[in-house]
């Protein structure tokens, strides 16, 4: 496998806030979570890319809705979690599995991250984390099918990845996430700086991704449930809250949902 060819990770905007990610070497491409077909197909055509595979993180329609139409044009392997709600899968993967491609030269490990959905997975290596809806910049996914305990455990797996790992998530939610995070930690200087950077980026029409996990650990309240300031905010929000991370996470998530 030639690992010397630099890879491009390009965000393909779909719907109002979604990103499908195209990982390519200038010739060969892997698509991640194409919820719509038109925009990814147009990108492949415009860049003269050969599609080699589709990776899926979970079953929600805004992540898999474009798969059938893309496959009609490009019959390629579809790799994702073992979930019967994803009928197009040709390979089902779980934690500990590795996904490898020669073109583009890419190797990714799989982690199971239940919480947003029961079967959510992410793909990662030392350079990138394709997080789907488990982790957002300065936020995380809603708990549609999982418990706070599950999501806390899932986020702990991602929190343990290297600081330099770039986060490629599936939604442009960072500005709203910063507004909420500042309610939890108004005195967090790193968060204040990140919020101002994001405000300027969005005002200029720029994407706020990728970000680095080291920055997320410093600013994302859902990765900071062991921090005294976040614990104190949760206990002020819901008096009597235990200071264990899952309990703190549950309070912060309910607060965000509300």
MOKAMO-V466318 format. One record per helix or strand of 3 or more residues. SS is the DSSP state (a for helix, b for strand). FROM is the first residue (numbers start at 1). LEN is the number of residues. If there is no record, write none. Layout:
ss: <SS & SS>
from: <FROM & FROM>
len: <LEN & LEN>
//
This chain:
ss: <b & b & b & a & b & a & a & b & b & b & b & b & b & a & b & a & a & a & a & a & a>
from: <8 & 18 & 28 & 38 & 50 & 61 & 67 & 77 & 91 & 98 & 106 & 121 & 128 & 148 & 166 & 174 & 189 & 213 & 221 & 228 & 245>
len: <7 & 7 & 5 & 9 & 6 & 4 & 7 & 5 & 3 & 4 & 7 & 4 & 5 & 12 & 4 & 11 & 15 & 7 & 3 & 10 & 13>
//
